[in-house]
């Protein structure tokens, strides 16, 4: 039956709307929920009415039957009829109880083959009990309430309940050890692995169970197990032959005449052979877990030998191992700094989730560069740490590690971009404390921005790999492309619909929302993995085949310089102090009316007539500056995915200049750009969007996995780090020079100094609890300003440690 129409189904518990669902989606869903609930309610009412009617008719039939019996007795016995009637009623009640017990016992038939046992029994509604009826009250007028209650509990197609003794951990401290040869142990271990009850036992548990098994001899014709008896032992056949029999009615003619049933078998039953056992076979495994009646009888067909173990010994071994391991795991978790703040009950839940794994000598546990997806404790033994082919350490019992053993850390000094504001790290000039300059924060390479990303996107420690388990969330690089031709790669670690994970790749302006996929609005251009569509303004168009996990997506961005870009950059910025560091808090780039109209499908005269076509100029009425000759081209594993670029004539990252109120703009001024809008950070930023477990790694170059097969000359995106921060330095110097009381000497600072590990890189702020103090350099010893092209080689020589694929949890949000 469809689950949406089951009587006990509540659709509200099964809601699974996407994160970006609209209010209209929720309203439609609520209407559907109300309709489903109403249908279920009506169905329950109909079922209850039908059941009540059936019970009423049953009571009427029973009363008629009892009335006839009472009248018959009264006619035969006269005045003593009532007394005799009560006596016979009690006798009938006892007889029916005994009959019911025998019926239950005779219907409990079990399969010896564990894989087919579930097919022999089917759930059935108990006789005399309505769905949801738990009253089982005594019926008025017939005096047979107890019998009705007993009948209501009868289900002839189900097994009887089973139970076992209560055992306290470590109650049995002495281990049972019966000497065995190595050959016997190997035989038993191989035999036990075939049984489902022993498949998940660990090595120590196997050893204890094998040591406790005792060898017994059985003569031909002896019943080792008799059906219906209480089971206490589990057996493994060492030699000889055994046959399993179940009871069948003697009237069925489906039994074996050559077997004499044991004395405990009722006369109305015969035996039917269902299975035979030879060396290596086992039976009686349920007796190790439950104190339940035997489901079959086992007969020795020849003089044989068996290995046996009793239930108390087996359960004690399992319980003690589980108890000791639970304590061991709790002790492990309590020593982890990351988990010390958890309540013991919370650590216990984690301990229950731990899984024990065994590794052979010289077997690799995790490999350098692999994605870290597990947290490890050394339960027993020792593990070596090999990095770049050399041993750098080892782990012993009680140690723990995760991923590549760099661990996770939280960032408490980082303000995330909040709505309406953006943040850049800054520090004061050494010779002019009142002036401040922008600095790169904890980076010496092109990477995903720590601040300019959705809070739901996690970063690896090298800031090159991102992952997100939410709906579409995005991250951008720290450096934009403002002009020129640049190429970069994005490796799809998980996407293409694998386990619902998806990845989108493209570029965006700073105005694009990080909580939406690239291509969502007019500020970004994207390429989808699932079908290869290109997406802009939330309109997708067939472009090429898609990409999936393992593919390397290449992006070539070309922004020509068609006119002088001399801009009047506004550098009037006031730094704020957050977590002992200085940050520029700047107003976010606002969305323009013209760009919003592109997304508004209601303004038919303000949008292109053909909504699905991309790469064409805007329709009449929406006059937005473009970059003539610009284009974006995508590659997959080094080869272009289409014969033409995905996008051409991109919308300019500088908006149209606003006219003074009341002024009438000429046609020539319609597309005039607002140059005062730029503060040096405008441009197109490489952007990656992730969905439901998607993961991607940025490779800005200069070494590419698949160099692009293109006729265009390009530069690797990695060059933008030195270029961008040199641009920022020059702009800051210009802004500083315009301030009053300018120092006579301004010390130029090269990118090589900015990207180094010197403490002045962080200013005077705190880093993970430490408070470095920047040494004041000797002004007289400062080198002359180094041109940008001369410091590029110095920058490229610096390398980050291998911290890939270790993710940073969400950081603190800057409070308003």
C-alpha positions in Angstrom: 0.0 0.0 0.0 1.2 3.5 -0.8 2.7 4.9 2.4 0.8 8.2 1.9 -2.5 6.4 2.5 -1.5 4.2 5.5 -3.6 4.8 8.5 -0.6 5.6 10.8 1.3 7.7 8.3 1.9 11.4 9.1 3.3 13.1 5.9 4.6 16.0 8.0 7.4 13.7 9.2 8.4 12.9 5.7 8.8 16.5 4.3 12.0 16.9 2.3 11.8 20.3 0.6 15.0 21.9 -0.7 16.8 24.6 1.2 15.8 27.2 -1.3 12.1 26.4 -1.3 9.8 29.4 -1.6 6.8 30.3 0.5 4.6 29.2 -2.3 6.2 25.8 -2.2 5.5 25.5 1.5 1.9 26.6 1.0 1.4 24.0 -1.7 3.0 21.3 0.5 0.8 22.3 3.5 -2.4 22.0 1.4 -1.3 18.6 0.2 -0.6 17.6 3.8 -4.0 18.7 4.9 -5.7 16.6 2.2 -3.7 13.5 3.0 -4.4 13.9 6.7 -8.1 14.3 6.0 -8.2 11.2 3.8 -6.3 9.2 6.5 -8.7 10.4 9.2 -11.8 9.4 7.1 -10.2 6.0 6.4 -9.5 5.4 10.1 -13.1 6.3 10.9 -14.4 3.9 8.3 -12.2 1.1 9.6 -13.3 1.7 13.2 -16.9 1.7 12.2 -16.6 -1.6 10.3 -14.7 -3.2 13.2 -17.3 -2.1 15.7 -20.0 -3.5 13.5 -18.2 -6.8 13.2 -17.7 -7.0 17.0 -21.4 -6.2 17.6 -22.5 -9.0 15.2 -20.0 -11.4 16.9 -21.5 -10.6 20.4 -25.0 -11.2 19.0 -24.0 -14.6 17.7 -22.3 -15.5 20.9 -25.3 -14.4 23.0 -27.7 -16.4 20.8 -25.5 -19.4 21.2 -25.2 -19.0 25.0 -28.9 -18.4 25.3 -29.7 -21.6 23.4 -27.3 -23.6 25.6 -28.7 -22.1 28.8 -32.3 -22.9 27.7 -31.3 -26.5 26.9 -29.7 -27.0 30.3 -32.7 -25.4 32.1 -35.1 -27.7 30.2 -33.1 -30.8 31.3 -32.1 -29.9 34.9 -34.9 -27.7 36.1 -34.2 -25.5 39.2 -30.4 -26.5 39.3 -29.9 -25.3 35.7 -28.1 -22.0 36.6 -25.6 -23.8 38.9 -24.9 -26.4 36.4 -24.5 -23.8 33.6 -21.9 -21.9 35.6 -20.0 -25.2 36.3 -20.0 -26.2 32.7 -18.9 -22.7 31.6 -15.8 -22.8 33.9 -14.9 -26.3 32.6 -15.3 -25.0 29.0 -13.0 -22.0 29.8 -10.3 -24.3 31.2 -10.6 -26.6 28.2 -10.3 -23.8 25.8 -7.2 -22.4 27.5 -5.5 -25.8 27.3 -6.6 -26.2 23.7 -5.2 -22.7 22.9 -1.8 -23.6 24.5 -1.5 -26.8 22.5 -2.5 -25.0 19.3 0.3 -22.4 19.8 2.9 -25.0 20.6 2.0 -27.2 17.6 2.2 -24.2 15.2 5.7 -23.1 16.2 7.8 -24.5 13.4 11.3 -23.2 12.7 13.6 -23.5 9.7 17.1 -24.8 10.3 18.3 -22.9 7.3 18.8 -19.4 8.7 18.5 -17.7 5.3 15.0 -19.1 4.7 13.7 -19.0 8.2 12.1 -15.6 7.7 9.9 -17.0 4.9 8.2 -19.6 7.1 6.5 -17.1 9.3 4.3 -14.1 8.4 2.9 -11.4 10.5 -0.8 -11.7 11.1 -3.3 -9.5 13.0 -4.2 -11.1 16.3 -7.6 -12.8 16.4 -10.2 -10.7 18.2 -8.2 -7.4 18.3 -9.0 -4.4 16.2 -6.2 -2.2 14.8 -5.3 0.2 17.5 -7.6 -1.5 20.1 -5.7 -2.1 23.3 -8.6 -2.4 25.7 -9.1 -6.2 25.7 -12.0 -5.6 28.1 -14.2 -8.4 29.4 -17.4 -8.7 27.4 -20.5 -8.0 29.5 -23.2 -10.7 29.8 -21.2 -13.9 28.8 -18.7 -14.2 31.7 -16.0 -15.3 29.2 -13.8 -12.2 29.4 -10.6 -14.1 30.4 -11.1 -16.5 27.4 -11.6 -13.6 25.0 -8.5 -11.9 26.4 -6.5 -15.1 25.8 -7.8 -15.6 22.3 -7.0 -12.0 21.5 -3.3 -12.7 22.2 -3.2 -15.7 19.9 -1.3 -15.5 16.6 -0.8 -19.0 15.3 1.6 -17.7 12.6 4.1 -16.1 14.9 6.8 -17.5 17.2 6.4 -17.4 20.9 8.4 -14.8 22.8 12.0 -15.6 23.7 14.2 -14.5 26.6 17.6 -15.0 28.1 19.3 -14.7 31.4 20.5 -11.3 32.7 24.3 -11.2 32.9 26.3 -8.5 34.5 29.5 -7.4 32.8 32.6 -9.0 34.2 30.5 -11.4 36.3 32.4 -14.3 34.8 36.1 -13.3 35.1 37.7 -16.7 34.6 38.1 -17.7 31.0 37.4 -21.3 30.0 40.3 -22.7 28.1 40.2 -26.2 26.6 43.5 -27.1 24.9 43.2 -27.6 21.1 45.7 -28.0 18.3 46.3 -25.4 15.7 44.6 -27.6 13.2 41.4 -27.9 15.3 41.3 -24.1 15.9 41.6 -23.4 12.2 38.8 -25.9 11.5 36.5 -24.4 14.1 37.2 -20.8 13.0 36.5 -21.7 9.4 33.2 -23.4 10.4 32.1 -20.6 12.6 32.6 -18.0 9.9 29.8 -19.7 7.9 27.3 -19.0 10.6 25.6 -15.6 10.7 26.0 -15.3 14.5 29.8 -15.3 14.3 30.4 -13.2 11.2 31.1 -10.0 13.1 33.1 -11.4 15.9 36.6 -9.9 16.4 39.8 -11.9 16.7 39.8 -11.9 20.5 36.2 -13.0 20.7 36.9 -15.8 18.2 39.8 -16.9 20.3 37.8 -17.0 23.6 34.8 -18.8 22.0 37.2 -21.4 20.4 39.0 -21.9 23.7 35.7 -22.5 25.5 34.4 -25.2 23.0 34.4 -28.7 24.3 34.5 -31.9 22.3 31.9 -34.6 22.9 31.2 -38.0 21.4 27.7 -39.1 20.2 26.6 -42.7 19.5 24.5 -43.6 16.5 20.8 -43.2 17.0 21.0 -40.7 19.8 18.8 -37.6 19.8 21.2 -34.7 20.4 18.4 -32.1 20.3 14.6 -32.8 20.8 12.1 -30.3 19.5 10.3 -28.3 22.2 13.1 -28.8 24.8 14.9 -25.7 26.2 18.1 -25.0 24.3 21.4 -24.4 26.0 24.2 -25.5 23.6 25.5 -24.8 20.2 27.2 -27.6 18.2 29.7 -27.9 15.4 30.1 -31.3 13.6 33.6 -32.5 13.8 32.9 -36.0 12.3 29.9 -38.2 11.5 26.4 -37.4 10.1 23.4 -35.8 11.6 19.8 -35.2 10.4 17.3 -32.5 11.4 13.6 -33.3 11.7 10.5 -31.3 12.4 7.1 -32.4 13.6 4.2 -32.7 11.1 0.7 -34.0 11.7 0.4 -37.7 11.3 -2.5 -37.2 9.0 -0.5 -35.2 6.5 1.3 -38.2 4.9 4.3 -36.0 4.5 6.7 -37.7 7.0 9.5 -40.3 7.1 8.4 -43.8 8.2 12.0 -45.0 8.8 12.5 -42.8 11.8 11.1 -43.5 15.3 10.2 -40.2 17.0 11.7 -39.5 20.5 9.6 -40.1 23.5 8.9 -36.4 23.9 7.1 -36.3 20.5 3.2 -36.4 20.8 1.6 -39.4 19.2 -0.4 -37.2 16.8 2.8 -36.0 15.2 5.4 -37.7 12.9 8.8 -36.5 11.9 9.9 -35.0 8.5 13.6 -34.7 7.5 14.5 -31.1 6.5 18.3 -31.0 6.6 21.4 -33.1 7.0 24.8 -32.1 8.5 28.3 -33.3 7.9 31.7 -32.2 9.0 31.9 -28.4 9.4 28.1 -28.0 9.8 26.6 -26.3 12.8 23.2 -26.2 14.6 21.6 -24.8 17.7 22.9 -21.2 17.3 19.7 -19.6 18.6 20.3 -21.3 21.9 23.4 -19.1 22.4 21.2 -16.0 22.4 17.8 -17.0 23.8 16.3 -19.4 26.2 13.9 -20.7 23.6 12.4 -24.1 22.8 14.3 -26.1 20.2 12.7 -25.7 16.8 13.7 -29.1 15.5 15.1 -32.5 16.5 18.7 -33.6 15.6 19.5 -37.3 15.2 23.0 -38.8 15.0 23.0 -41.1 11.9 26.4 -42.6 12.9 28.9 -42.5 15.7 30.0 -38.9 15.6 31.9 -36.1 17.4 30.7 -32.6 18.2 32.2 -29.4 19.5 29.9 -27.6 21.9 29.6 -24.3 23.8 26.9 -23.3 26.2 24.9 -20.1 26.2 26.1 -18.7 29.5 29.8 -18.9 28.4 29.1 -17.5 25.0 27.1 -14.5 26.2 29.5 -13.8 28.9 32.4 -13.6 26.4 30.4 -11.2 24.2 29.2 -9.0 27.0 32.6 -8.7 28.7 34.3 -7.9 25.4 31.6 -5.3 24.6 31.8 -3.8 28.1 35.6 -3.6 28.1 35.7 -2.1 24.6 33.0 0.5 25.6 35.2 1.6 28.5 38.2 1.7 26.2 36.4 3.9 23.7 35.1 6.1 26.4 38.6 6.6 27.7 39.9 7.3 24.2 37.2 10.0 23.6 37.7 11.6 26.9 41.3 12.3 26.0 40.5 14.1 22.8 40.7 17.9 23.3 38.0 18.4 20.7 35.5 16.2 22.7 36.4 17.1 26.3 33.5 19.6 26.5 30.9 16.9 25.7 28.7 15.4 28.3 29.6 11.7 29.1 26.3 10.6 27.6 27.2 12.4 24.3 30.6 10.7 24.3 28.9 7.4 24.8 26.8 7.9 21.7 30.0 8.5 19.7 31.6 5.4 21.3 28.6 3.3 20.1 29.3 4.6 16.6 32.9 3.5 16.6 33.8 0.6 14.3 36.8 -1.6 14.8 39.0 -2.3 11.8 41.9 -4.6 11.5 45.0 -3.9 9.4 47.8 -6.2 8.4 51.5 -5.2 8.8 52.6 -2.7 6.2 49.0 -2.1 5.1 48.1 1.5 4.3 45.4 3.0 6.5 45.2 6.4 4.8 47.2 7.9 2.0 48.6 11.3 1.7 46.4 13.5 -0.5 43.3 11.3 -0.1 40.0 12.9 1.2 39.8 12.5 5.0 36.4 10.9 5.9 37.1 9.1 9.2 38.5 9.7 12.7 40.9 6.9 13.9 42.0 5.6 17.3 44.8 3.1 17.7 43.2 0.4 19.7 46.1 -2.0 19.5 49.4 -2.1 17.7 51.4 0.7 16.2 51.2 2.9 13.0 53.9 4.9 11.3 53.4 8.3 9.8 55.0 8.6 6.3 55.1 12.0 4.6 56.7 12.5 1.2 58.2 9.0 1.5 59.9 9.6 4.9 58.8 8.5 8.4 58.1 11.5 10.5 56.4 9.9 13.5 54.3 7.0 14.8 51.1 6.3 16.7 50.7 3.9 19.5 47.8 2.5 21.5 45.5 5.3 22.6 46.7 7.8 20.0 44.3 9.3 17.5 44.4 10.9 14.1 42.1 12.1 11.4 42.4 12.7 7.6 46.1 13.5 7.1 46.7 14.1 10.8 46.7 17.9 10.6 43.4 17.9 12.5 40.6 20.4 12.5 40.7 23.9 14.0 38.3 26.7 14.5 39.0 30.3 13.6 38.0 32.8 16.2 39.6 35.9 14.6 37.9 35.8 11.3 34.7 38.0 10.6 32.5 36.4 7.9 31.0 38.6 5.3 27.6 39.6 6.6 24.7 41.0 4.6 25.5 44.5 3.4 29.2 44.5 4.5 32.5 43.0 3.4 35.8 42.8 5.3 39.5 43.0 4.4 42.4 42.6 6.8 44.4 45.7 7.2 47.3 47.2 9.2 48.7 50.6 9.7 51.7 52.1 7.9 54.8 51.9 10.0 55.6 55.6 9.5 52.1 56.8 9.6 49.8 55.2 12.2 46.8 57.1 11.0 46.9 55.5 7.6 46.0 51.9 6.9 46.7 49.5 4.1 45.0 46.3 2.9 46.9 43.0 3.5 46.3 39.4 2.5 45.1 37.4 5.4 46.8 34.1 5.9 47.5 33.4 2.3 50.4 33.5 -0.1 48.6 32.0 -3.1 45.4 32.2 -5.0 42.8 30.3 -3.0 39.2 30.3 -1.9 38.4 33.3 0.4 38.0 32.6 4.0 35.5 35.4 4.4 33.8 35.6 1.0 31.9 32.3 1.1 28.7 30.9 2.4 28.9 29.9 6.1 27.8 26.4 5.0 30.9 25.9 2.9 33.9 24.4 4.6 37.5 24.9 3.6 40.6 22.7 3.7 43.6 24.1 5.5 45.2 25.1 2.2 42.0 26.8 1.2 42.0 25.0 -2.1 39.4 22.4 -1.5 35.8 23.1 -0.4 32.9 21.0 0.6 29.3 21.6 1.6 26.4 19.4 2.8 23.7 21.9 2.3 21.7 23.1 -0.7 23.6 25.1 -3.3 26.3 27.1 -1.5 29.2 28.9 -3.1 32.7 30.2 -2.5 34.9 32.7 -4.4 38.6 33.3 -4.7 40.2 36.3 -3.0 41.5 37.8 -6.2 39.4 39.0 -9.1 40.1 39.0 -12.8 39.9 42.6 -14.0 41.5 42.3 -17.4 43.6 39.9 -19.5 43.2 36.2 -20.2 43.5 33.7 -17.3 43.0 30.0 -17.0 42.4 27.8 -13.9 41.2 24.2 -13.1 38.6 22.8 -10.7 38.9 19.1 -9.9 35.5 17.5 -9.2 36.2 15.4 -6.1 32.5 14.5 -5.7 29.7 15.6 -8.0 27.7 14.7 -11.1 24.8 13.4 -9.1 26.9 10.8 -7.1 25.0 10.4 -3.8 23.0 13.5 -4.8 26.1 15.7 -4.9 26.5 18.3 -7.5 29.0 21.0 -8.5 28.7 24.1 -10.6 31.8 26.0 -11.9 32.0 29.6 -13.3 32.8 33.2 -12.4 30.9 35.9 -10.6 31.1 39.5 -9.5 31.2 40.4 -5.9 27.5 41.2 -6.0 26.5 37.6 -6.6 25.0 35.8 -3.6 27.2 33.1 -2.0 24.0 31.4 -0.8 22.9 30.7 -4.3 24.5 28.7 -7.2 26.8 30.4 -9.8 24.6 31.5 -12.7 21.6 32.3 -10.4 21.5 36.0 -11.4 23.1 38.5 -13.8 26.2 38.8 -11.7 27.5 35.3 -12.5 28.0 32.8 -15.3 28.0 29.0 -14.6 28.3 25.5 -16.0 26.2 22.6 -14.6 27.6 19.1 -14.0 24.4 17.0 -14.4 23.5 17.9 -18.0 26.2 20.3 -19.2 23.9 23.3 -19.4 25.3 26.8 -19.1 23.4 28.9 -16.6 23.0 32.7 -16.4 20.1 34.7 -14.9 18.8 31.3 -13.7 18.1 30.3 -17.3 19.8 27.2 -18.5 20.7 26.4 -22.1 22.2 23.3 -23.6 25.9 23.8 -24.1 27.7 20.5 -23.9 28.0 17.2 -22.1 28.3 17.5 -18.3 31.0 16.4 -16.0 31.2 14.1 -12.9 33.4 12.9 -10.1 37.1 12.7 -11.2 36.8 15.2 -14.1 39.0 18.3 -14.2 37.1 21.3 -15.4 39.1 24.1 -17.0 37.9 27.7 -17.2 39.4 30.3 -19.6 38.3 33.9 -18.9 39.2 36.7 -21.3 38.5 40.4 -20.4 40.2 42.7 -22.9 41.2 46.2 -22.2 39.3 48.2 -24.7 39.5 51.6 -23.1 41.5 53.3 -20.4 40.5 52.1 -16.9 41.7 55.1 -15.0 39.3 55.2 -12.1 38.8 57.5 -9.2 39.0 54.9 -6.5 37.5 55.8 -3.1 39.9 54.7 -0.4 38.2 56.4 2.5 38.0 53.5 4.9 37.8 53.3 8.6 39.3 50.1 10.2 37.5 48.3 13.0 39.0 46.0 15.7 37.6 42.5 15.8 39.2 39.8 17.9 42.3 41.9 18.3 42.9 42.3 14.6 42.1 45.2 12.3 39.6 45.0 9.5 38.2 47.3 6.9 34.4 47.1 7.1 33.1 48.3 3.8 29.6 48.6 2.4 28.8 45.7 0.1 28.3 46.5 -3.6 24.5 47.2 -4.0 22.4 45.5 -6.6 21.3 47.8 -9.4 17.7 48.3 -10.6 18.7 47.3 -14.2 20.2 44.0 -13.1 17.2 43.2 -10.9 14.9 43.8 -13.9 16.8 41.1 -15.8 15.6 38.6 -13.2 12.0 40.0 -13.1 9.9 38.0 -15.5 6.9 40.2 -14.8 8.4 43.2 -16.7 7.8 41.8 -20.2 8.8 45.0 -21.9 12.0 45.1 -19.8 13.5 41.7 -20.6 14.6 39.9 -23.8 11.7 38.3 -25.7 13.6 35.0 -26.1 14.2 34.2 -22.4 16.2 31.1 -23.0 18.8 32.6 -25.4 22.0 33.7 -23.8 25.0 35.7 -25.0 22.9 38.3 -26.7 22.6 42.0 -25.8 19.9 43.0 -23.4 16.5 43.9 -24.7 15.3 47.5 -25.4 14.7 49.2 -22.1 17.6 47.6 -20.2 20.8 49.4 -21.0 23.6 47.8 -19.1 27.3 48.2 -20.0 29.1 45.2 -21.5 32.7 44.3 -22.1 33.0 43.9 -25.9 35.2 41.0 -27.0 35.1 39.3 -23.6 34.3 35.6 -23.3 34.3 32.5 -21.0 35.2 29.1 -22.4 35.0 25.8 -20.5 37.3 22.7 -20.8 37.0 19.1 -19.6 40.2 17.3 -18.9 42.1 19.8 -21.1 39.8 19.6 -24.1 37.2 22.3 -25.1 33.7 21.1 -24.4 32.2 23.1 -27.3 33.3 24.8 -30.5 32.3 28.2 -29.3 32.7 30.0 -26.0 29.9 29.6 -23.5 29.5 33.3 -23.0 30.6 36.4 -24.9 30.4 40.1 -24.3 30.0 39.7 -20.6 28.2 42.3 -18.5 30.7 44.9 -17.3 31.6 44.6 -13.6 31.2 48.4 -13.4 27.6 49.5 -13.4 26.0 52.2 -15.4 26.6 55.7 -13.9 23.6 57.1 -12.2 22.4 60.5 -13.4 21.8 63.4 -11.0 18.2 63.8 -10.0 16.2 65.7 -12.6 19.0 65.5 -15.2 18.2 64.1 -18.7 20.8 61.8 -20.0 21.7 61.7 -23.7 21.9 58.5 -25.7 25.7 58.8 -25.5 25.6 58.7 -21.8 23.2 55.8 -21.5 26.0 53.3 -21.2 28.5 55.4 -19.3 30.1 53.5 -16.5 30.3 54.5 -12.9 34.1 54.7 -12.5 33.8 56.0 -9.0 32.1 52.7 -8.0 35.4 50.8 -8.2 37.6 50.5 -5.2 40.1 48.1 -6.8 38.3 44.9 -6.0 35.7 44.9 -8.8 36.1 42.2 -11.4 35.1 38.6 -12.1 36.0 36.1 -9.4 36.3 32.4 -10.0 33.4 30.8 -8.2 32.4 27.2 -7.4 29.0 26.1 -6.0 28.3 22.8 -4.2 25.2 20.8 -3.4 24.5 18.1 -0.9 28.0 16.7 -0.3 29.6 18.2 -3.4 33.4 18.7 -3.2 35.9 20.4 -5.5 39.5 21.5 -5.5 40.9 24.6 -7.1 44.1 24.5 -9.1 45.1 28.0 -10.2 48.4 26.8 -11.7 51.0 27.3 -12.9 51.2 23.5 -13.2 47.9 22.1 -14.6 46.7 18.5 -14.6 45.4 19.0 -18.2 46.9 22.1 -20.0 44.1 23.5 -22.2 44.0 22.8 -25.9 43.4 26.4 -27.0 44.7 28.9 -29.5 44.5 31.7 -27.0 47.5 32.9 -25.0 46.8 32.8 -21.3 48.3 33.3 -17.9 47.7 30.9 -15.0 45.3 32.3 -12.4 48.1 31.9 -9.8 49.7 35.1 -11.3 46.7 37.1 -10.0 47.9 36.8 -6.4 51.0 38.9 -7.0 49.3 41.2 -9.4 46.3 41.9 -7.3 48.1 42.6 -4.1 50.6 44.8 -5.9 47.6 46.7 -7.3 46.2 47.0 -3.7 49.6 48.3 -2.4 49.9 51.0 -5.1 46.3 52.1 -4.5 46.8 52.3 -0.8 50.0 54.2 -1.2 48.2 56.7 -3.5 45.4 57.1 -0.9 47.9 57.5 1.9 49.8 60.2 0.0 46.6 62.2 -0.3 46.1 62.3 3.4 47.4 65.3 5.4 50.7 65.2 7.3 52.2 62.7 4.9 55.5 61.2 6.1 58.5 62.2 4.1 59.5 58.6 3.6 57.1 55.8 2.6 58.5 52.4 2.9 57.5 50.2 -0.1 56.7 46.7 0.9 57.0 44.0 -1.7 54.6 41.1 -2.2 57.4 38.8 -1.2 57.3 40.4 2.3 53.5 40.3 2.4 53.4 36.6 1.6 56.1 35.6 4.0 55.7 34.1 7.4 57.0 37.1 9.3 54.8 38.2 12.2 54.2 41.6 10.7 52.1 39.9 8.1 49.4 39.6 10.7 49.9 43.0 12.2 49.6 43.2 15.9 46.6 40.9 16.2 46.3 37.5 17.9 46.6 34.3 15.9 45.1 31.2 17.6 45.7 32.5 21.0 49.2 33.9 20.4 50.0 37.6 20.3 52.9 38.3 17.9 54.6 41.6 17.9 55.8 42.9 14.6 59.5 43.9 14.7 60.1 47.4 13.5 62.5 47.3 10.6 65.4 49.8 10.3 64.2 52.4 7.9 67.7 53.1 6.6 68.1 49.5 5.6 65.0 49.2 3.6 65.6 48.1 0.0 64.2 50.3 -2.9 60.8 49.4 -4.2 60.9 46.2 -6.3 58.8 46.1 -9.5 56.1 43.5 -9.5 57.6 41.4 -12.3 60.8 41.1 -10.3 59.2 39.6 -7.2 57.1 37.0 -9.0 59.8 34.4 -8.9 60.3 34.9 -5.2 56.6 34.5 -4.5 56.4 31.2 -6.6 59.2 29.7 -4.6 57.1 29.7 -1.4 55.0 26.6 -0.8 52.3 25.8 1.7 52.5 22.6 3.7 50.4 19.8 2.5 47.1 20.5 4.4 44.7 19.5 1.7 41.3 17.8 2.4 41.0 18.9 6.0 38.1 21.1 6.5 37.6 24.1 8.8 34.3 24.1 10.7 32.1 27.2 10.4 33.7 30.3 11.9 32.2 32.9 14.2 30.0 35.5 12.5 30.8 39.1 13.2 28.2 40.6 15.5 26.5 43.8 14.5 
